[in-house]
């Protein structure tokens, strides 16, 4: 198994619109939110290992057994691209605070993907391991790091392409981050980003970031 480490910032901004009460809006102010995520590849490192078989024999006696250790040294790294928006920017649709009025409400599902091409022909599958200080330990979502002009009670949650929830707080291999198989030296990892309410939301800006490591098999 070898791992490739990357870091991507997620930047967001929420906008607020208001309308005076009238015949078309008897309730007064309406708050709206718009979150823009920017996914930027910042770094790359790859490490693999290969170890020779080893056996240990007791002095003057017959070995009790043999342990064989296998590995893979990949010749090529993959070309990585984030798809789902313009210039690696994923934009969630505008939603109203009424869509995020109670804990557990979700809105603005937006698909994106990590596309791998030109990979080593010996690789069979890959999955993503997500890490970072902005991961909320309780629910495994991403917190809003802003403290001024910020939306409140709003987190960002990541899902696999099949809509199953990714628990970013889990350890490597324990986040429910689905793997993808290689075909013709290419693979695609599909995801969904969405707003997640931890309570009644208010309009404001949102910014967060998460790092990810590609784990090859």
N, C-alpha and C positions, 0 to 999 in steps of 0.2 A: 504494500500500500504506500502511496506517496501523496503528499499534500501540497497544494498551491494556495498561498495566502494573498488576499486582496482586501482593500478597504474602500467602501463607498459611502460618501456623505449623503444624507437625505435632507434636503432643504424644503421647507414648506412655508406657505403664506396663506392666511385666511383673510377673506375680505368681508366687510360688513356693509349692507345696504339698508336704508330705512325709507319709509313712506309715511306721510302723515295720515291720520285717520280720515276716512271718507267713505263715500258710498261703495267704492270698490275695495276698501280696506278698513273695515270698522274696528279692527282690533289694534291699529297703531303700528308700532315698529315691527319689522320683520328682519331677522338676522340671517345672513347667509355666510357660508364658509366654503373656501376653495383651497385645496392643499396641493402644492406642487412639489414633487420629489425629483431631485437631481441625483442621478446615479453616476458617479465618477470613479473610474478605475485608477487607483493610486499607486499600487506596488505589486511586485511579483516575486515569488520565491518558490523553488521546487526542490524537493529533496526525496530521494528514493534510496533503497538499500538492498544489497544482495549479499547473502552470507552463505558460505560453503557448508555442506553437511558436516556434522561433528559427532563423534562417538567417544565415550569415556569408558575405559576398561580398568577394573580393579587390578592393582599390581599383582602380576603372577597368576591372574585368574581369567575367567571368561567374562566378556562384557555382559552387563545385565540388560542392555537394550541400546537402541539407536534413536536419536532425535534428529530429524531432518528439518532444516529451516530454509524456506524458499522466499525469494523476493523478486523484484523487477526494477531494472534501471531503464527508464523510458528515454528514447532517443530524442523525442520532440515534445515541446510544450504546446499547449493548445492556444489558438488565437481566440480571445474572449471578447464578446460584444453583448451589451445589454440592449434588448429590443423592447419596444412598447411605447416609444415616444420619439420626439425629435431631439437629436444631440444628447442621447442618454437621459433625457428628462421625462419622467412619468408624471402626468397631470391627472389628479383625481377630479371627478366632476364636481360642480357646485352643488352643495346640499344645504338644507335649512337646519337650524338648530332643533326644529321640531322632529327632524329625522334622528336626532341624537339626544332625545329628551330624558332617557332613563338608562341606567346601567345595563350594559349588555347589548344596547342597540348598535347596529352596524349600518354603514352606508358607503356609497361611492366605490364599489368593487371595481378595481382596475387591473387588468392582466398585464404582466410583463414577463420577460424571459431572459435567461442567460444562455447565449448560444456559443458553443464550442466547436471549432473547426480546425482542420489540419493537425489533429492529434496523433499520437503514436498508435500504430496499428495493433499493438499488444494490449491496449487499454480496453476494458470490457464495460465498465460502468463508472458513474460519478455521482456524488451527492454533495450538498452544501452544508457546511457547519457554520452557523451564525454566532458571532460573539460581539461583545462591546459593553461599555459602561452604561449605555442608555436602555438596556434591557430591564424590564420590570420583573423582579423575581417572582411576584405573586401570580401573574397571568401570562408571563412570557411575551408581552407586547413591547412596543417601543414608546418611551415616554417623550413628552414635549419638553425640550430643554430650555425653552424661553421662559423668562420671568416677567417681562414687560410686554404689553400689547399682545398677550398670548391668549389663545383659546384655552379654556379650562375644561377639565373632565373629558379630554379627548386624547386618545392614544392612537398609534398606528399598529395594525395587526397584519401579519403576513400569513398567507395560506399557500398550500400547494395548488397546482393547476386544477386538481380535482376537488377543490374547495375544502379539503381537510386542513385543520388548523395546525400551524407550526408553533411549537412551544420554544421560543428562543431561549428560555431560561434553562433548558435541558442541556446535558453534556453532549459531547461528540457521539453521534449515533443514537441519541436519545431525544431528539427534537421533533421527530416525525417529519423530517425533511426528506422527501421522496427522492429516490435515485433515478437516474436516466441511463439507458443503455446506449453504447456507441454503435453507430452504423456508418460505414464508409468513412471512418475516422472523424465522425462528428456526433454531437449530442446536444439536446436542448433541454434545459431545466425550466419548467413553467411555474409561475407564481402569480399570486394576486395580492395587491395591497388594498387596504380598506380603513376607513375611519372606525374607531371603536370607542363607545362612550363608557366612562366609568361613573357617570352621573348625568345630571342635566347640564348640557354643554352651553358654553357661551362663545360668541364670535371672537376671533383673534388669530394671531399668527401661530404657526406650528413649525418646529424645526427639530429634527432628530437625525441620527446616523447609526449605522450598523456595519460591522466588519464581517466578511465571510471568507471561509477557506474551502476551496474545492478539494474534496477527498476522492482520489482516483483508486479504482480497484481493477 
